[in-house]
Amino acid sequence: MIKNIGKFKQWTGEKMGKAPKTRMDEDFNTLQAETEARKVAIDVVLETSQAYLKALNKRVESGDKQKNLAIETFGMSLSAQSNTTRDGSYYREALSHMGDAHQKIGAAQNELTRAPITDLDSATPMPSLD
């Protein structure tokens, strides 16, 4: 409260002409500009990361009428294709390994997109730096 009274006295002194006007020095103005630029950059990163996570979470319908992530569906189709080639071939092994890898990546994406999206939506917004 006392601090506010001091500010009020300074303001009235400046308005009445008894005290010299308070001027912001160049360092303060530079710091203020840098802070605003960082705030804008963080807002852009937050917005784009939310869009990225939403795109990662997009699901497509697979052959068994189940909705999965696109990368999981691709992995399942590679694994299914590996079963149609002859046993012991390098091509079959490569398809199988690639299919398994894509399915694991899909599972990891599922895990990644489930927790952060709910956390970001319910997160308290950052305080305004204005």
Residue pairs with C-beta under 8 A, 6 or more apart in sequence:
10 19
10 22
13 19
14 20
14 21
14 22
24 32
35 129
36 129
39 129
42 126
46 120
49 120
50 117
50 120
53 112
53 113
53 116
53 117
53 120
54 117
56 69
56 109
56 112
56 113
57 69
57 109
57 113
57 114
57 117
58 69
58 70
59 67
59 68
59 69
59 70
60 67
60 68
60 69
60 70
60 73
61 67
62 68
62 72
62 73
62 76
63 76
63 77
68 76
68 106
69 106
69 109
69 110
71 102
71 105
71 106
71 109
72 102
72 103
72 106
72 107
72 110
74 102
75 98
75 99
75 100
75 101
75 102
75 103
75 104
75 105
75 106
76 99
76 103
77 99
78 95
78 96
78 98
78 99
78 102
79 95
79 96
79 99
79 100
79 103
80 99
81 95
81 99
82 92
82 93
82 95
82 96
82 99
83 92
85 91
85 92
85 95
86 92
